[in-house]
Amino acid sequence: MSLNKATYYFLTVSNTSKLTRSFSLHKLSESHALLQKTCRDFAEKELKPIASQLDREHKFPKEQVKKLGKMGLLSVNVSKDYGGAGLDTLALALTVEEISKGCGGTGAIVSIHNCLYANLIDRCGNHEQKLKFLSPLNANGDLGCFALSEPDAGSDVVNLSCSAKLEGDNYILNGTKSWVTSGIEGKAAVVFATVDKNLKHKGITAFIVPLSSSGVTLGKKEDKLGIRASSTCNLILDNVKVPKENILRSIGDGFRIAMEQLDKARVGIAAQALGIGQAALDLAVKYSLCRMVSGKPISEMEAVKLRLAEMSLRLESARLLVWRAASCCDQPNRTTKESSMAKLAASEASTFVTHGAIQILGGMGYVSDMPAERHYRDARITEIYGGVSDVHRLIVGDAVIKGYSSV
């Protein structure tokens, strides 16, 4: 089960970009290809060498995130008028995939900040809100958060209980938000609360809340199975005063805002899954080429070839759906079906591929000396957050039936 130091270095640190094939059915534009290479180089140099340490120590990659901010990769889909890169959703998908190849946890940070804070504020905020809560974060490489889920309201968003009561020119927020990514490091959050629970989804409203506000308390940092470079915690709101001018759009628009934004977020999660899966596939192929049995590399074994073929097939098929969904996100109509299909396919492909990588590495896949087990742990969350796989199957099924019913 032992490998010499040269082989270990080759498998864990060396550049794997040559093993990542271009997407042959869709030629990237010159600008997209350049962005892809830039992100790939950053991931190889800045993230891959420290990914194991970040995972082991549950360490936030502060220096690397600041660099990503300076590169414009924390504001990919934000207008240039507010310090963003002004790029499309395909650019975001490429960015998240390549960053996630280097470190799945950092990929989560980049994906969720871009999709669920920066682009949300850019899309739904007014000029004053963007100047106050978007431009400064872009300039400093700081993070924002998205606070929708609650201990008793995950996929069942309509039944959230965080309340917002009007008192003069302010709303007073009370409640607990759960699973807030980057809550420990974030500067502000988009918090969803109801002005009247009897109104169901029509009472849900989105507020921009600085996390330095009086009455905001952060819960404990969750000890997670994977993506440990990212922090996750509860957000506890105790009589938090939020001025009316911090409302995104209007009272009662929160549910629609959240659902629209989650379409894009699911593309980000799908891209993260692709990156983690690709890293695992690269590792498995490299290992199969240098692991010798009876004088031959195991890559010559039929069973290994068949497994690698299925792993590659699922990953490439998912990439088709992710890139298609990314392109659809920039159209005026809702893209729920396309985003759900991409997220479902990519997350399950990633889990399958990372499982396969462990099988090919055998005992070396099971120990933390090699990154295969980390890839497996990182992949698992992509089937859960942003809506579990079962929910997305229902969404896709409903969309398919509706499509035939309308014919």
C-alpha positions in Angstrom: 0.0 0.0 0.0 3.0 2.3 0.3 4.1 4.6 -2.5 7.5 6.3 -2.8 7.9 10.0 -2.2 8.3 10.9 -5.8 5.0 9.1 -6.8 3.2 10.8 -3.8 4.4 14.2 -4.9 3.3 13.5 -8.5 -0.2 12.5 -7.4 -0.9 15.2 -4.9 0.9 18.3 -5.9 1.8 18.2 -9.6 -0.2 20.0 -12.3 -3.1 18.0 -13.5 -4.4 20.4 -16.1 -3.2 18.2 -19.0 -5.5 15.5 -17.9 -8.6 17.8 -18.0 -9.9 17.6 -21.5 -11.6 20.5 -23.3 -15.4 20.3 -23.6 -15.4 19.1 -27.2 -19.1 19.8 -27.9 -18.9 23.5 -27.0 -16.0 25.6 -27.9 -15.4 28.3 -25.3 -14.9 31.9 -26.5 -11.4 33.3 -26.2 -12.4 35.3 -23.1 -14.0 32.3 -21.4 -11.0 30.1 -22.2 -8.7 32.8 -20.8 -10.7 33.0 -17.6 -10.8 29.2 -17.3 -7.0 29.1 -17.6 -6.5 31.9 -15.1 -8.7 30.2 -12.5 -7.0 26.8 -13.2 -3.6 28.3 -12.7 -4.6 30.0 -9.4 -6.1 26.8 -8.1 -3.0 24.8 -8.9 -0.6 27.3 -7.4 -2.6 28.8 -4.5 -5.1 26.2 -3.4 -4.1 22.7 -4.3 -0.9 22.7 -2.2 -2.8 23.8 0.9 -6.2 22.2 0.4 -5.4 19.2 2.7 -4.3 21.6 5.5 -7.4 23.8 5.1 -9.5 20.7 5.4 -7.6 19.2 8.3 -7.6 22.4 10.4 -11.0 23.7 9.3 -9.1 26.8 8.2 -10.6 29.6 6.2 -8.3 30.6 3.3 -8.2 34.3 4.1 -5.2 35.2 2.0 -6.4 33.3 -1.0 -9.9 34.8 -0.8 -8.5 38.3 -0.7 -6.5 37.5 -3.9 -9.6 36.2 -5.5 -11.3 39.4 -4.7 -8.6 41.5 -6.2 -8.8 39.3 -9.4 -12.6 40.1 -9.6 -13.6 36.5 -8.9 -15.8 37.5 -6.0 -18.0 39.7 -8.2 -18.1 37.8 -11.5 -21.7 38.6 -12.3 -21.7 42.1 -10.8 -21.9 45.2 -13.0 -18.7 47.1 -13.6 -20.4 50.2 -12.3 -20.2 48.7 -8.8 -16.7 47.2 -9.0 -17.7 43.8 -10.6 -16.3 41.9 -13.6 -19.6 42.2 -15.5 -19.3 38.7 -16.9 -22.0 36.1 -17.6 -23.2 33.0 -15.7 -21.0 30.6 -17.9 -18.0 32.6 -16.7 -19.1 32.1 -13.1 -19.6 28.3 -13.7 -16.1 28.1 -15.2 -14.6 30.0 -12.2 -16.3 27.9 -9.6 -15.4 24.6 -11.3 -11.7 25.4 -11.6 -11.4 26.8 -8.0 -13.2 23.7 -6.7 -10.7 21.5 -8.4 -8.1 23.1 -6.2 -10.2 23.1 -3.0 -13.8 22.2 -2.7 -14.3 24.4 0.4 -12.9 27.4 -1.3 -15.1 26.6 -4.3 -18.1 26.8 -1.9 -17.1 30.2 -0.6 -16.7 31.6 -4.1 -19.9 30.1 -5.4 -22.2 31.1 -2.6 -20.9 34.6 -2.2 -21.1 35.2 -6.0 -24.5 33.6 -6.5 -26.4 34.4 -3.3 -25.0 37.7 -2.2 -23.1 39.7 -4.8 -25.3 38.9 -7.9 -28.4 39.1 -5.7 -27.6 42.6 -4.6 -26.6 43.6 -8.1 -29.8 42.2 -9.5 -32.3 43.4 -6.9 -30.7 46.2 -5.0 -31.2 49.9 -5.8 -28.3 52.3 -6.5 -27.9 53.4 -2.8 -27.9 49.8 -1.6 -25.3 48.8 -4.1 -23.0 51.7 -3.2 -23.3 50.7 0.5 -23.4 46.9 0.5 -21.8 45.8 -2.7 -19.1 48.2 -4.0 -17.2 48.3 -0.6 -17.2 44.5 -0.4 -15.9 44.2 -4.0 -13.2 46.7 -3.3 -12.0 45.0 -0.2 -12.4 41.3 -1.2 -15.0 40.8 1.6 -17.8 38.3 1.7 -21.6 38.5 2.1 -24.0 35.8 3.2 -27.4 34.4 2.4 -29.7 33.7 5.3 -32.8 31.8 4.2 -32.9 28.4 5.9 -34.0 28.0 9.5 -33.9 25.1 12.0 -37.5 24.1 11.1 -37.6 25.5 7.5 -35.2 24.2 4.9 -36.7 23.3 1.6 -40.1 24.4 3.1 -39.3 28.1 2.8 -42.9 29.2 3.0 -43.0 28.3 6.7 -40.0 30.3 7.9 -40.6 32.0 11.2 -38.0 34.7 11.4 -40.2 37.8 12.0 -39.9 41.4 10.9 -42.1 44.0 12.8 -42.3 47.6 11.7 -41.5 50.2 14.4 -41.3 53.7 13.0 -38.7 53.8 10.2 -37.2 50.5 11.1 -38.1 46.8 11.1 -37.2 44.7 14.1 -36.0 41.3 13.2 -36.2 38.2 15.5 -35.4 34.6 14.8 -32.6 32.1 14.0 -31.2 31.4 10.5 -29.2 28.2 10.0 -26.6 26.9 7.6 -25.2 30.4 6.8 -22.1 29.9 4.7 -19.2 32.4 5.5 -21.2 33.6 8.5 -18.1 33.8 10.6 -16.2 36.0 8.1 -19.1 37.8 6.3 -19.7 41.5 6.6 -23.4 41.5 5.7 -26.2 39.1 4.9 -29.4 39.0 2.9 -31.9 37.9 5.6 -35.3 36.6 4.7 -38.1 37.3 7.3 -41.8 37.4 7.3 -43.8 40.6 8.1 -46.9 38.4 8.7 -46.8 34.6 8.9 -50.5 34.4 8.0 -49.6 35.8 4.5 -47.4 32.7 3.8 -45.0 33.4 0.9 -46.6 36.9 0.3 -45.2 38.1 3.7 -41.6 37.0 3.1 -39.3 40.0 2.7 -35.5 40.3 2.0 -33.5 42.6 4.3 -29.8 43.6 4.0 -28.4 43.2 7.5 -24.8 44.2 8.4 -23.5 41.5 10.6 -22.0 44.1 13.0 -25.5 45.2 13.9 -26.5 45.2 17.5 -28.5 42.0 18.3 -26.8 39.8 15.7 -25.0 36.8 17.3 -23.2 34.1 15.4 -23.8 30.5 16.5 -21.0 27.9 16.8 -19.0 27.0 13.7 -20.4 23.7 12.5 -18.0 20.7 12.4 -18.8 19.5 8.9 -18.0 16.3 7.0 -16.5 18.2 4.1 -15.9 21.6 2.5 -14.2 22.4 5.8 -12.3 25.5 4.5 -15.7 27.3 4.5 -17.4 28.3 7.7 -21.1 27.4 8.4 -23.0 28.7 11.4 -26.4 29.9 12.7 -27.3 33.6 12.6 -29.3 34.6 15.7 -31.3 37.8 15.5 -32.5 39.3 18.7 -34.4 42.6 18.2 -32.1 43.6 15.3 -33.0 47.1 14.0 -33.0 47.3 10.2 -33.9 50.5 8.5 -36.6 50.4 5.8 -34.2 51.4 3.2 -32.4 48.1 3.6 -35.4 46.2 2.1 -34.6 44.6 -1.2 -37.3 45.6 -3.7 -40.6 45.7 -1.7 -42.4 44.1 1.2 -43.5 40.6 0.2 -41.0 40.2 -2.7 -38.6 38.0 -0.6 -40.0 34.6 -1.7 -39.7 35.5 -5.4 -36.2 36.9 -4.9 -35.0 33.8 -3.2 -36.5 31.4 -5.7 -35.1 33.3 -8.7 -31.7 33.6 -7.1 -31.6 29.9 -6.1 -31.8 29.0 -9.8 -28.4 30.6 -10.3 -27.0 29.3 -7.1 -27.8 25.7 -8.2 -25.6 26.3 -11.3 -22.9 27.4 -8.9 -23.3 24.3 -6.8 -23.3 22.1 -9.9 -20.1 23.7 -11.1 -18.5 23.1 -7.7 -19.5 19.5 -8.0 -17.9 19.3 -11.4 -14.7 20.7 -10.1 -14.5 18.2 -7.2 -15.4 15.3 -9.4 -12.8 16.3 -12.0 -10.1 16.5 -9.4 -11.0 13.0 -8.3 -11.0 11.7 -11.9 -7.6 13.3 -12.6 -6.2 11.6 -9.4 -7.7 8.2 -10.3 -6.3 8.3 -13.8 -2.8 9.3 -12.7 -2.8 6.7 -10.0 -3.9 4.0 -12.5 -1.0 4.9 -14.7 1.7 4.6 -12.0 0.3 1.8 -9.8 2.0 -1.4 -10.9 0.6 -4.9 -10.4 2.5 -7.9 -11.8 4.7 -5.5 -13.8 1.8 -3.6 -15.4 0.0 -0.4 -14.6 -3.6 -1.1 -13.3 -4.8 1.2 -16.1 -4.4 -1.8 -18.4 -7.0 -3.8 -16.3 -10.4 -4.0 -17.9 -12.2 -3.4 -14.7 -10.3 -0.1 -14.1 -10.9 1.0 -17.7 -14.6 0.4 -17.4 -14.8 2.3 -14.1 -12.9 5.2 -15.5 -15.1 5.3 -18.6 -18.3 5.5 -16.5 -16.8 8.2 -14.3 -15.8 10.3 -17.3 -19.1 9.7 -19.0 -21.1 10.9 -16.0 -18.9 14.0 -15.5 -18.9 15.1 -19.1 -22.7 14.5 -19.4 -23.2 16.7 -16.3 -21.0 19.4 -17.7 -23.2 19.6 -20.7 -26.2 20.3 -18.5 -24.3 22.8 -16.3 -23.1 24.9 -19.2 -26.5 24.8 -20.8 -28.2 25.9 -17.5 -25.6 28.7 -17.2 -26.4 30.0 -20.6 -30.1 29.8 -19.8 -29.6 31.8 -16.6 -28.8 34.9 -18.6 -32.1 34.8 -20.5 -35.2 36.7 -19.1 -37.3 33.7 -18.3 -37.0 31.5 -15.2 -34.6 28.5 -15.6 -35.7 26.4 -12.7 -36.0 23.1 -14.7 -32.6 23.6 -16.3 -30.8 24.6 -13.1 -32.4 21.7 -11.1 -31.4 19.2 -13.8 -27.8 20.5 -13.8 -27.5 20.5 -10.1 -29.0 17.0 -9.8 -26.8 15.5 -12.5 -23.6 17.2 -11.4 -23.9 16.5 -7.7 -24.7 12.8 -8.2 -22.0 12.5 -10.8 -19.5 14.0 -8.4 -20.4 11.6 -5.6 -20.2 8.7 -8.1 -16.8 9.8 -9.5 -15.3 10.4 -6.1 -16.5 7.0 -4.9 -15.0 5.5 -8.0 -11.7 7.2 -7.3 -11.5 5.7 -3.9 -12.1 2.2 -5.4 -9.3 2.6 -7.9 -6.9 3.8 -5.3 -7.9 1.0 -3.0 -6.3 1.4 0.5 -4.6 4.6 -0.6 -8.0 6.1 -1.3 -9.1 5.5 2.2 -6.3 7.3 4.0 -5.9 11.1 4.5 -2.4 11.0 3.0 -4.1 11.2 -0.4 -6.9 13.6 -1.4 -9.4 11.0 -2.7 -11.2 10.7 0.6 -11.4 14.5 0.9 -12.9 14.8 -2.6 -15.5 12.2 -1.6 -16.4 14.1 1.6 -16.5 17.4 -0.3 -18.7 16.0 -3.0 -21.4 14.8 -0.6 -22.7 18.2 0.3 -23.5 19.1 -3.3 -26.4 16.6 -3.2 -27.8 18.4 -0.1 -27.5 22.2 0.0 -29.4 24.2 -2.6 -32.1 21.6 -2.4 -31.7 17.8 -1.8 -31.7 15.5 -4.8 -35.2 14.3 -4.1 -36.6 17.8 -4.2 -35.0 18.5 -7.6 -36.4 15.3 -9.0 -39.8 16.5 -8.0 -39.1 19.9 -9.6 -38.0 18.4 -12.9 -40.9 15.9 -12.9 -43.4 18.7 -12.4 -41.8 20.7 -15.2 -41.8 17.8 -17.6 -45.5 17.0 -16.9 -46.4 20.7 -17.2 -44.6 20.9 -20.5 -46.7 18.0 -21.9 -49.9 19.3 -20.4 -49.6 22.6 -22.1 -49.2 21.1 -25.6 
